[in-house]
Every structure is written in C-alpha cells, then in structure tokens.
Amino acid sequence: MSGIGSRLRQERERLGLSQKVFGEIGGVEANAQGKYENGGRAPKADYLSRVAARGVDILYVLTGTPTPTQLDNL
C-alpha cells in the first residue's frame, strides 16, 4: 500500500486516533476518512489544513518526504 491514503493512515495511527476521531478533526464522517485512507477519495485542502493543525505532517502525507526537523546547536 502506498500513496496519500496510506501515509494519511500512518499519520493517524502515529497520533493514536481512530478513523472516527480523526475524521471529526478533519470535519468529515468516519466513512469519508476510510475512503481517504483506502484511496477511494482525495482529501480536500480544508480537511488537510484542519488535520495539519492537530499535528499531521502534511508534507509527508502529500509527498512521502517527512518535514525536516530543525536541530539546534549543531
């Protein structure tokens, strides 16, 4: 499994959230969340903005490349 849906699922699981709760954060029903994760639907920008505000790495979800973390005192 690859693509936006699988990475979205990985982020949801990393945060320890159910599809129902994650969907509520994004403003969608659990069945829509499931379709996003299974590749049946593409998430819209407003949904992505809402889940990003709760800690989802949107760069990773969209591209597969994690957001670089800044290292202090190198």
Backbone as JSON, one array per atom type, in Angstrom:
{
  "sequence": "MSGIGSRLRQERERLGLSQKVFGEIGGVEANAQGKYENGGRAPKADYLSRVAARGVDILYVLTGTPTPTQLDNL",
  "N": [[0.85, -1.18, 0.0], [0.6, 2.15, -0.9], [1.01, 5.71, -1.29], [-1.02, 8.71, -0.89], [-3.24, 8.04, 0.74], [-2.36, 5.81, 2.32], [-0.26, 7.0, 3.69], [-1.62, 8.95, 5.08], [-3.12, 7.33, 6.79], [-0.98, 6.22, 8.26], [-0.09, 8.51, 9.62], [-2.38, 9.09, 11.16], [-2.46, 6.8, 12.78], [0.0, 7.11, 14.05], [-0.57, 9.24, 15.68], [-2.32, 8.01, 17.33], [-5.11, 7.84, 16.95], [-8.57, 7.07, 16.25], [-10.39, 6.29, 13.2], [-12.84, 7.57, 13.3], [-12.51, 9.68, 15.21], [-10.37, 11.04, 14.04], [-11.51, 11.76, 11.6], [-13.49, 13.5, 12.56], [-11.88, 15.59, 13.49], [-10.9, 16.48, 11.05], [-13.26, 17.31, 9.96], [-14.97, 15.56, 8.64], [-17.04, 12.62, 8.05], [-16.62, 9.31, 9.51], [-16.73, 7.34, 7.51], [-15.94, 8.74, 5.22], [-13.34, 9.35, 5.96], [-12.27, 6.78, 5.97], [-12.43, 6.25, 3.22], [-10.63, 8.13, 2.25], [-8.26, 7.05, 3.28], [-8.2, 4.59, 2.02], [-7.88, 5.24, -0.59], [-10.11, 5.82, -2.1], [-11.21, 8.31, -2.24], [-10.05, 11.68, -2.62], [-8.53, 13.77, -0.23], [-9.63, 17.09, 0.61], [-8.39, 20.5, 0.54], [-9.21, 22.02, 2.81], [-9.74, 20.06, 4.72], [-7.17, 18.91, 4.96], [-5.82, 21.1, 6.02], [-7.06, 21.33, 8.53], [-6.34, 18.87, 9.8], [-3.61, 19.15, 9.79], [-3.26, 21.19, 11.59], [-3.55, 19.8, 13.91], [-1.3, 18.31, 14.21], [-0.53, 16.59, 12.13], [1.8, 15.59, 9.7], [1.76, 17.15, 6.93], [3.34, 17.57, 4.64], [4.66, 15.12, 4.47], [2.4, 13.42, 4.11], [1.47, 14.26, 1.59], [3.72, 14.08, -0.13], [5.45, 12.05, 0.66], [7.82, 12.62, 1.8], [9.19, 13.35, 4.84], [8.65, 16.25, 6.92], [11.43, 18.24, 7.48], [13.19, 18.17, 10.56], [14.23, 20.68, 12.75], [17.44, 20.97, 13.98], [18.95, 22.01, 16.86], [21.9, 23.73, 17.95], [24.07, 22.58, 16.43]],
  "CA": [[0.0, 0.0, 0.0], [1.39, 3.38, -0.95], [0.26, 6.88, -1.7], [-1.53, 9.65, 0.11], [-4.11, 7.35, 1.69], [-1.61, 5.02, 3.29], [0.51, 7.91, 4.55], [-2.6, 9.56, 5.98], [-3.38, 6.31, 7.81], [0.2, 6.16, 9.13], [-0.1, 9.69, 10.49], [-3.47, 8.89, 12.11], [-2.02, 5.79, 13.74], [1.09, 7.7, 14.84], [-1.21, 10.09, 16.69], [-3.13, 7.15, 18.19], [-6.51, 8.22, 16.81], [-9.45, 6.24, 15.43], [-10.88, 6.97, 11.99], [-13.96, 8.44, 13.7], [-11.98, 10.89, 15.85], [-9.56, 11.75, 13.05], [-12.46, 12.37, 10.68], [-14.1, 14.65, 13.24], [-10.88, 16.67, 13.47], [-10.86, 16.99, 9.68], [-14.57, 17.8, 9.54], [-15.64, 14.59, 7.78], [-17.54, 11.41, 8.7], [-15.66, 8.21, 9.54], [-16.69, 6.63, 6.22], [-15.12, 9.54, 4.31], [-11.96, 9.14, 6.41], [-11.88, 5.47, 5.45], [-12.23, 6.37, 1.77], [-9.35, 8.83, 2.06], [-7.17, 6.13, 3.6], [-8.19, 3.48, 1.06], [-7.67, 5.77, -1.93], [-11.37, 5.97, -2.8], [-11.46, 9.75, -2.38], [-8.9, 12.52, -2.3], [-8.88, 14.8, 0.75], [-9.61, 18.48, 0.14], [-7.45, 21.39, 1.23], [-9.69, 22.42, 4.14], [-9.52, 18.89, 5.57], [-5.73, 18.82, 5.21], [-5.48, 22.21, 6.91], [-7.54, 21.0, 9.88], [-5.55, 17.81, 10.43], [-2.26, 19.69, 9.98], [-3.3, 21.98, 12.83], [-3.52, 18.87, 15.03], [-0.02, 17.62, 14.28], [-0.24, 15.72, 10.99], [2.86, 16.07, 8.8], [1.12, 17.21, 5.61], [4.36, 17.37, 3.61], [4.82, 13.67, 4.36], [1.18, 12.84, 3.54], [1.35, 14.59, 0.17], [4.89, 13.77, -0.96], [6.22, 10.91, 1.15], [9.04, 13.15, 2.4], [8.86, 13.99, 6.12], [9.09, 17.62, 7.16], [12.7, 18.21, 8.21], [13.17, 18.7, 11.92], [15.35, 21.58, 12.97], [18.33, 20.56, 15.06], [19.63, 23.15, 17.48], [23.26, 23.57, 18.48], [24.91, 21.65, 15.66]],
  "C": [[0.89, 1.23, 0.0], [0.48, 4.52, -1.35], [-0.26, 7.69, -0.53], [-2.36, 8.93, 1.16], [-3.36, 6.57, 2.74], [-0.79, 5.91, 4.22], [-0.41, 8.65, 5.53], [-2.94, 8.6, 7.11], [-2.2, 6.22, 8.78], [0.23, 7.32, 10.1], [-1.2, 9.56, 11.55], [-3.06, 7.9, 13.19], [-0.89, 6.31, 14.61], [0.54, 8.56, 15.96], [-2.13, 9.3, 17.61], [-4.62, 7.45, 18.12], [-7.28, 7.23, 15.94], [-9.85, 7.01, 14.18], [-11.99, 7.94, 12.35], [-13.43, 9.76, 14.26], [-11.18, 11.71, 14.84], [-10.45, 12.45, 12.03], [-13.13, 13.59, 11.27], [-13.15, 15.84, 13.25], [-10.85, 17.32, 12.09], [-12.18, 17.51, 9.17], [-15.31, 16.88, 8.59], [-16.13, 13.41, 8.62], [-16.47, 10.32, 8.63], [-15.59, 7.48, 8.21], [-15.88, 7.4, 5.18], [-13.64, 9.39, 4.67], [-11.45, 7.81, 5.87], [-11.62, 5.51, 3.95], [-10.95, 7.11, 1.45], [-8.2, 7.84, 2.22], [-7.07, 4.98, 2.6], [-8.01, 3.94, -0.38], [-8.94, 5.95, -2.73], [-11.76, 7.42, -3.04], [-10.19, 10.49, -2.04], [-9.32, 13.58, -1.29], [-8.75, 16.2, 0.16], [-8.7, 19.32, 1.02], [-7.91, 21.78, 2.62], [-9.52, 21.29, 5.15], [-8.04, 18.8, 5.95], [-5.26, 19.92, 6.16], [-5.88, 21.9, 8.35], [-6.67, 19.93, 10.54], [-4.11, 18.27, 10.65], [-2.19, 20.47, 11.28], [-3.25, 21.1, 14.07], [-2.28, 17.98, 15.04], [0.31, 16.66, 13.15], [0.82, 16.38, 10.11], [2.32, 16.04, 7.37], [2.13, 17.06, 4.48], [4.58, 15.88, 3.39], [3.6, 13.04, 3.69], [1.14, 13.06, 2.03], [2.51, 14.11, -0.69], [5.64, 12.51, -0.57], [7.54, 11.33, 1.77], [8.68, 13.84, 3.71], [9.38, 15.42, 6.18], [10.39, 17.56, 7.94], [12.54, 18.79, 9.61], [14.42, 19.54, 12.11], [16.16, 21.1, 14.17], [19.06, 21.78, 15.58], [21.03, 22.76, 17.91], [24.09, 22.54, 17.73], [26.33, 22.16, 15.6]]
}
